[in-house]
Amino acid sequence: MSVIIKDIQRNNTEIIRVEISEFKGKELINLRIWYQSIENGAVVYKPTQKGVALSIDKFNELQEAVSKIAEYLHDKKFGTTPENV
């Protein structure tokens, strides 16, 4: 089972795929770099070994980290000193 959440364009030939996948019966949050390949004249993406898989129970911590990134970028944009994370 694999559910693609979002593909983020990394460059002309690579994407970062965010998906929910399963490995050995456990659900994972998988962030992995995929590269373009040509098969039978069609462009397809294939996964690389570069990436990270987190247990689904780490979602709240991941969400907290992304929120802190948003705060940091907001502070930086408006010239305030970003708080120590």
NORNORJO-V155663 format. One record per pair of residues at least 24 apart in sequence whose C-alpha atoms are under 7 Angstrom apart, sorted by the first residue. I is the first residue (numbers start at 1). GAP is how many residues later the second one is. D is the distance in whole Angstrom. If there is no record, write none. Layout:
<<I	GAP	D> <I	GAP	D>>
//
This chain:
<<27	28	6> <27	29	6> <28	25	6> <28	26	5> <28	27	5> <28	28	5> <29	24	6> <29	25	5> <29	26	6> <29	27	6> <30	24	6>>
//
